[in-house]
Every structure is written in C-alpha cells, then in structure tokens.
Amino acid sequence: MFKALSLGRQLWQEGEHNADKICGEMTALIQKEPLASIDYISIADADTLEELKEIGRQPALVSLAVRIGRTKLIDNITLG
C-alpha cells in the first residue's frame, strides 16, 4: 500500500493531475500482488471529501483500503 501511495504522490509531483489516471496506475501496481484485493482507492478534496476528477490547487486526500488475505489495510496521504 505504501508503494501505491508513493506512486500516486510521484505521479502528482511529476505533473499528473488527472485523478482517474493516478488511481489507475495505483490500481495496476496493487494488482501485481497476488493476495491483494482493493476495496477502494479515492482521491478527494481534503476539506470536503468530494471525489476529484482533477487535482488542482486545493489539497487532495489520497486514501485506499486493500485486503491482504483476511487483513484489511487502510492508509492515506495528502497532496498539496
């Protein structure tokens, strides 16, 4: 999960602002793990928690929940 969140941050720092593209790259990375099952990946406005299509100047919250076997892991980072 940390790798996926780090990838999301890296893509954003490199200039990617399309939330769907970032989520897609994070999803592809997680799916390489045979035991991982994604519950959700979200990129939302950090204040309102509204899902974003584009990451603008407002801080964005990138959060995810992934199951590894029977264990559910939840983590997040803030961009901006």
C-alpha positions as CSV (number, residue, x, y, z in Angstrom):
1,M,0.0,0.0,0.0
2,F,2.8,2.4,0.8
3,K,4.2,1.8,-2.7
4,A,0.9,2.6,-4.3
5,L,0.5,5.8,-2.2
6,S,4.1,6.8,-3.0
7,L,3.4,6.2,-6.7
8,G,0.4,8.5,-6.5
9,R,2.5,11.2,-4.9
10,Q,5.3,10.7,-7.5
11,L,2.9,11.0,-10.5
12,W,1.3,14.2,-9.0
13,Q,4.8,15.7,-8.3
14,E,5.7,14.9,-12.0
15,G,2.7,16.9,-13.1
16,E,-0.1,14.4,-13.5
17,H,-3.4,16.0,-12.3
18,N,-5.9,13.5,-13.6
19,A,-7.3,11.7,-10.6
20,D,-8.5,8.7,-12.7
21,K,-5.1,8.2,-14.3
22,I,-3.4,8.3,-10.9
23,C,-5.9,5.8,-9.5
24,G,-5.4,3.6,-12.5
25,E,-1.7,3.5,-12.0
26,M,-2.1,2.8,-8.3
27,T,-4.6,0.0,-9.0
28,A,-2.2,-1.6,-11.6
29,L,0.6,-1.6,-9.0
30,I,-1.6,-3.2,-6.3
31,Q,-3.0,-5.8,-8.6
32,K,0.5,-7.2,-9.1
33,E,0.3,-8.5,-5.6
34,P,-1.4,-11.9,-5.8
35,L,-3.1,-11.8,-2.3
36,A,-4.2,-8.1,-2.6
37,S,-7.9,-7.2,-3.1
38,I,-8.7,-3.5,-3.5
39,D,-11.8,-2.2,-1.5
40,Y,-11.3,1.4,-2.7
41,I,-8.9,4.0,-3.9
42,S,-10.1,7.6,-3.6
43,I,-8.7,11.0,-4.5
44,A,-10.9,13.6,-2.8
45,D,-10.8,17.3,-1.8
46,A,-9.1,17.2,1.6
47,D,-11.7,19.6,3.2
48,T,-15.0,18.4,1.7
49,L,-14.1,14.8,0.8
50,E,-15.7,15.2,-2.6
51,E,-14.2,13.0,-5.2
52,L,-12.0,14.8,-7.6
53,K,-11.5,14.4,-11.4
54,E,-8.6,16.8,-11.5
55,I,-6.2,17.7,-8.7
56,G,-6.0,21.5,-8.7
57,R,-4.6,23.9,-6.1
58,Q,-6.7,22.6,-3.3
59,P,-5.1,19.9,-1.0
60,A,-6.2,16.4,-2.1
61,L,-6.6,13.3,0.1
62,V,-5.5,10.1,-1.5
63,S,-6.8,7.2,0.5
64,L,-7.2,3.4,0.0
65,A,-8.3,0.2,1.6
66,V,-6.7,-3.0,0.5
67,R,-7.3,-6.5,1.8
68,I,-4.3,-8.8,2.0
69,G,-5.8,-12.2,2.7
70,R,-8.2,-11.6,5.6
71,T,-6.5,-8.4,6.8
72,K,-7.8,-5.0,5.7
73,L,-5.2,-2.2,5.5
74,I,-6.3,1.4,5.3
75,D,-3.9,4.3,4.7
76,N,-3.8,7.8,3.2
77,I,-1.6,10.8,2.2
78,T,-2.3,14.4,1.4
79,L,-1.1,16.1,-1.8
80,G,-0.6,19.8,-1.9
